[in-house]
Amino acid sequence: MGKPPTVFPGFELFRRLARRHGVPERNVEDIAQEALLRGLEADKRIDPGGDPAPYRVTIAINQARNHVRDARCRGEVTHAAAARC
């Protein structure tokens, strides 16, 4: 019998998505956790038998984009391309 996973299977994916969308490393874990919680809440709204994976990925990407945009509006330096608020 193997060891149970210590991390939710999609959690590493959420971290990678956050990094890929420009979230600074210091915030990646927080964004992934928020995406995980929102994804679990969203599971209640998905039809029985429906696949929640695409919806969870969209949530994670949106969380990352929102974080980068909000940080930029606050004047924080991110490594993503500049955009206007």
C-alpha positions as CSV (number, residue, x, y, z in Angstrom):
1,M,0.0,0.0,0.0
2,G,1.5,3.3,-1.1
3,K,1.7,6.6,0.8
4,P,-1.3,8.8,0.3
5,P,-0.5,12.0,-1.6
6,T,0.3,15.0,0.6
7,V,-0.9,17.5,-1.9
8,F,-4.2,17.6,-3.8
9,P,-3.4,16.3,-7.3
10,G,-4.4,19.5,-9.1
11,F,-2.5,21.7,-6.6
12,E,0.8,21.5,-8.4
13,L,-1.0,22.3,-11.7
14,F,-2.5,25.4,-10.0
15,R,1.0,26.5,-8.9
16,R,2.4,26.0,-12.4
17,L,-0.5,28.0,-13.9
18,A,0.1,30.8,-11.4
19,R,3.8,31.0,-12.3
20,R,3.0,30.8,-16.1
21,H,0.6,33.7,-15.8
22,G,3.1,36.0,-14.1
23,V,2.4,35.6,-10.4
24,P,5.6,36.3,-8.4
25,E,7.0,33.3,-6.6
26,R,6.3,34.8,-3.2
27,N,2.5,34.7,-4.0
28,V,2.2,31.4,-6.0
29,E,1.3,29.3,-3.0
30,D,-1.5,31.7,-1.9
31,I,-3.0,31.9,-5.4
32,A,-2.9,28.1,-5.8
33,Q,-4.6,27.7,-2.4
34,E,-7.3,30.2,-3.3
35,A,-7.9,28.5,-6.6
36,L,-8.2,25.2,-4.9
37,L,-10.8,26.5,-2.4
38,R,-12.8,28.2,-5.2
39,G,-12.6,25.0,-7.3
40,L,-13.9,22.9,-4.5
41,E,-16.8,25.3,-3.9
42,A,-17.5,25.3,-7.6
43,D,-17.8,21.5,-7.7
44,K,-21.2,21.9,-6.0
45,R,-22.5,23.9,-9.1
46,I,-21.3,21.3,-11.7
47,D,-23.9,18.8,-13.0
48,P,-23.6,15.3,-11.6
49,G,-21.2,13.3,-13.7
50,G,-19.7,16.5,-15.1
51,D,-15.9,16.9,-15.3
52,P,-14.8,19.7,-12.9
53,A,-11.2,19.8,-14.2
54,P,-11.6,22.4,-17.0
55,Y,-13.6,24.6,-14.7
56,R,-10.9,24.3,-12.0
57,V,-8.2,25.2,-14.5
58,T,-10.2,28.3,-15.6
59,I,-10.6,29.3,-11.9
60,A,-6.8,29.0,-11.3
61,I,-6.0,31.0,-14.4
62,N,-8.5,33.7,-13.5
63,Q,-7.0,33.9,-9.9
64,A,-3.5,34.3,-11.3
65,R,-4.6,37.0,-13.8
66,N,-6.5,38.9,-11.1
67,H,-3.6,38.8,-8.8
68,V,-1.1,40.1,-11.4
69,R,-3.6,42.9,-12.5
70,D,-4.3,43.9,-8.9
71,A,-0.6,44.0,-8.0
72,R,0.2,46.1,-11.0
73,C,-2.6,48.5,-10.1
74,R,-1.2,48.8,-6.6
75,G,2.2,49.6,-8.1
76,E,3.9,46.4,-7.2
77,V,6.6,45.1,-9.6
78,T,5.8,41.9,-11.4
79,H,7.7,40.2,-14.1
80,A,4.7,40.1,-16.4
81,A,4.2,42.5,-19.2
82,A,2.9,45.9,-18.2
83,A,-0.8,46.8,-18.6
84,R,-3.0,49.6,-17.6
85,C,-5.4,49.6,-14.7
